[in-house]
Amino acid sequence: MLKALIFNPFGIGDVLFSMPLVRNLKENIKNILITYICNKRVYQLLKKNIFLDNVIVFEKDDYREYLKKSKILFLKKLFGFFNSLKKEKFDLVFDLSLNSQYGFFLKLLGIKMRIGYDFKNRGRFLTHKIKLVEGYNKKHVARYYLDLLKFLNINPKEYNFDIFLQEEELKRQKILLNKFSCNDFLVGVFPGSGDSWGENSYFKRWPEENFVKLCNYLQDELNANIILLGSESEKSLCDYVSFNLNRKCLNLCGKLNLNELIHLLSLVKLVITNDGGPFHIAQALRKKTIVFFGPVDDNVYGKYLDLDNIFVFKKDIPCRPCYKNFKFKGCVYDKKCLKEISTNEVISVLRELIF
């Protein structure tokens, strides 16, 4: 029995990008047990994954809170977590963190084969590594993860991002939609997204007035039912769009947890969103999707498989992509790359995409 660990402390996109890696491991190595360590928020993405044998939550913010309360409490929790992992006696780990501190922790666990990328010497505790000079560049992150399988002599297949739905939750979301008398043409709209960028999330977002124009067109011309979605921090943005629509919509921004959101999106006909977690979920669900890319390179974080159900809007002006080496250094053009995408451009492809 081979016991493998995947360590990924990042968000929705990065976790979904690692799903082809997981599936390749399961299908190429007999008698493999795969444990996945993720943060609290993305646990809902993984808990029903049939290719994973165990999912463990590691939330660094929780440990920071323990440290604030008491050093003794912090050490007790940390050593408890460490010992629980050490008992598993993992044979190998895919360390996707790009972080030497996590790498050292995994070495202390006694895992003999530690696989990952060496970016700026952060992979010095890895035993098997690929040098990463400029961060992820020119090809999709999922393919970078698949490249790591060469250390196990696996020639990988490009599987889709796996999401496994639960019938009971699907029923609950159908009941919710029936309550609001939504018709068959449901459109999930995310005026926000990019929450992980904090105060810089503004630079990832198509202008909210454009979302208003597009939603009005969908309602008035195509009789669509608009469902506004997003996190609690994006509520004011969704409220703005809702207030300025010609017809009433269903505003669920900040009202759904990740599991509920995933199941609701599985029921819509079209998703419209900025670059971010919702786009990656829509892609995994194989939904017809319109997505706006600004500072981030869509070749790296965009459409993974060559599917015609996803349309990426972007403007290839000289300064983009300006998110490089995992850093965004600001924009002196006030997100010109997104503002130059007109609603008319989007409307021109809507009917082709939908019908």
N, C-alpha and C positions, 0 to 999 in steps of 0.2 A: 504494500500500500504506500503510495507516494502522497505526502501531505504538503500541499502548496498554499501559500499565503499571498494575497494581493493587498497591498497597502496603498490607499488612495484617499488623502484627506481633503480633496477638493469638492467642487460643486456638481450640479446636475449634468452639465455637458461632459466634464472629464470622466465622470462615472459611466455615462452612456458610451463614451468613446472606448472604454475598456471592455465593453461587452463582447466584441468580436474576439478579443484576446481570451476571455473566459471560455467562450464556446469552443475555440480551437484547442485549448488545453483539454477540455472535457472529451472532445471527440478524437483526439490523437493519443491520449495516454490512458491506458486501461488502469482501473483501480486507483484513480486519482481522487483525492478529497480536496476541495477548494474552499478555503475560508477567505472572506473578504472583510477588510476593515475600512469603514467609511465614517463620515460625520453623521450627526444626528438627523440633519435635514434630509439627506438623500437615502436614508434607510428604507423609506417607502418604495424606492425604485428597485430595491434588491431583495426584499424579504420574501417574495414569491418566485424568485428566479430559480428555475428548475436545474440550472447548471451550477448552482452554488450549494454547498453542503452546510455552510454556516456563515452568518453575517454578524459582525461584531461592531458596535458603535464606539468610536473614539472621538470625543468632542473636546478639543483643546481649550475652548472657553470654559468648560466645566472645571478643568484642572486649574485654570487661572483663578477661578472663584474659590476653589479649595485653598489655594495659596494665600489669597486675601484673608480668608477666615483663620487659617492656622497652618503653619509649616508642617506640623505633625499630621494634620488631616490630609494635606497634600501628599506627603510621603507615603502615608498609609494607602491612599487611593492609588497612587502611581505604582507602588510595589505590588499591590494587589492585582492591578492590571498586568504588570510585567510577569508575575508568577503564573497567572492564569494562561498567558500565552506561552510561556516557557514549558509548561506541562504538556503542551500540544506537540512539542518536538517536531516542528516543521522542517521539511527537507529543503525547501527553496522558497524564496519570496520574490515577487515582482514589486519593487519599490518605485512607485510612480510619483513620489513626493518632490523629487529634485531638491531634497533638503538633507544636508549632512547630519543634522541633529537626529532626525528620524533614522537615517542610515546607521548611525552609531547605536541607537536603541535596538535596531534589528540585528546588528552584530552581537550585541550583548545577549540577545536571546539564544545565541548559539546556532543560528541558521547558517548552514555551511555555504549554500549557493544563493547569493544575493544579486539580483538582476535589475538593471535600470540604466538611466542616462546620466552621464557625467557632464553637468553644466556648471562652468566656472569652478571646477574642482569640488563641487558639492557631492559628487559621487565617489569620494575617496574611500568610503567604507564598503563599496560594492565589490564583489568578486568577479562579476561579469558585467561589463558596461560598454556603452557606445558613447563616444565623445559627441557632445552637443555644443557646437561653437556659437551659434547665433540664436538659440532658442528654436522652437518649432517653426519651420519655414518651408513654403512652397508645396507641401503636401499635408494631407489631413492628419490631425493628431492620432486618430484611430490607427492609421498606417504606421505611425511612429511606434505605437504600442505593439503592433503586430511584428514589427522588425525585431523586437526583443526575443521572439520565439526561435530565432536562429540559434540561440545558445542551447536549445533543447532539440535542435535538428528537425524542427517542424516547419514545413512549407505551408504557410497559413492561407485560409480562405477568407474572403471579405464578406463575412456575415453581416446582417443588419444589426442595429442596436436593439437588443431584446428588452421588451417590457411585457410583463405577464399580468393580465387583468383578472379581477375577481368578480364572479357573477353577482354576488350580493351587493357589492358597491356599484356595479353597473345598474342594478335595479333601482338603487337609491337615487342615482343621478337621473334616471329616466323619469322617476316619480317627480323629482324637482322640476324638470323641464315641462312635464305635463301640467304641473300646477300653474305654470305661467303661460300655458296654452301656446307654446312655441311650435312653429310649423317644421316641416322637414328640412328647410334650408337654414341650418344653423351655422353662424359664423362666429368663431371665437376670436376676439380682438384684444391684443395686449398693447396698449399705447405706451406702456413703460418697458419693463424688462431691463436686464443689465444691472440688477440690484447690487451685485457683488462689487461693482465699481464705486459704490458709495456716492459721494458728491460729484464724481465724474460721470455718473450714469447718463447725465444729460447729453453727453457727446455721442452716446450710442443710439439715441432715439430720434426717429423721424418726427418732424414737428407735429404737435398735438392738433393744430388746426387742419393739418392734412388728414389726420385720422378722422376728424369730424366730417370733412368733405367726402372722404371715401365711404364712411359708414352711411351718410345720407344717400349717396348713390346706391349703395347696396340695398337700403331700405326702400327707397322711392322707385327705383328702376327694376330691381330684381326681387323685391318682396322678401328680403332676407330678415331673419331674426338675429339681431346683434346681441352677443353676450360679452360684456366687458369683463376682463380678467386681469389679475395682477396681485402683487403682494400688498400688505397693509400700508407700506410706505409709499405705494403708488396710488393710493385712494384718491388723493386730490386731483391727480391727472385723469383718472377714469371718471371722476365726478364732473370735471370740465367737459370731457367728451360727451357724457350723458346729457348734461344740461343744454348743450348746443345742438343736439340732434333734433331733426324735424319730427321724429316719432319716438315713442317710448322704447327703451331697450331694457335688457336684464343686466343690471350692474352687480356682479358678484365679486368685485375686486376686494381682496382682503378677507373674504368670507369662506374660502376653501382651503383645506390643507393640501399637501402635495398629492396624497393618494386620491382625494376627491377630484382634484384638478385633472389628474391623468385620466381618470375614468370619464369625466365630463368631456374632455377633448376627444376621447375615442368616439363620441357620439356626434360631433360636429362634422359639417361637410367641408369647411374651409377654415384655416387658421391664418390670421394676419398678425405679424409680430415683428419687433425689432430683434436683432441678434441677441441671443441669451438662452437661458434654460428652456423656456417654453418652445422655442424653435427646435431645440434638440429633442424634446419630448414629441412634438408634432412629427418630426422626421422619423423617430422610432416607431410611431403609430402609423406611419405611411399616409399621413393626411395631406390633402392638397394644401399647399402652404405658400404664402407670400411673405418674404422676410427682407428686412432692410439692413444692409451692412454699411457701416461708416468706417471708424478707425481700425477695425479688426479685419484681418485678411480672411476672406471667405474661402480661399484655397486651403486654409489650415483649420478653420473653425466652422466652415459652412457645410454645404451639401457633401455627404460622404459617398453615397452610391449615385450612379448616374441615372437618377429617376426623373421622369418628366412631370411629376406631380408637385415639384418644388420650383418656385421661381424666385431667384435672388435678384433684388434690386440694389444696384451700387453705381457709383460714379468713379471711374478710374482716373481721377485727377492726380497730378504728380506727387502730391504729399501723402497719399494713402497707399498702403495702410501705415498708420502712425503708431499703432500698438506693436512694439517690437521688443524682443528679449524679455517678454512678460511684463513690460512696462508701458504705460501711457504717459507721455511727457507734456501733454496739453495740446491745445489747438489754437492757432492765431487767426484762423479763418472762420471761427464760430460755426463749426460743423458744416462747411460748405458742401462736403461730399454727400450729406444727407438732404440738405435743403434744396439741392438741385434736382432731386428726384420729385417730379411733379405728380399730382394726383391723376392727371390725364394719362401719363405713362402707365400707371398702375391699372387704371380703368381699361386701357386698351388691351391688356392681357387677361383681364378678369373672365370675360366670357369664354375665351379659349381654354382657360385653366379649369373653369367650373363645368362647362358643358362639352 
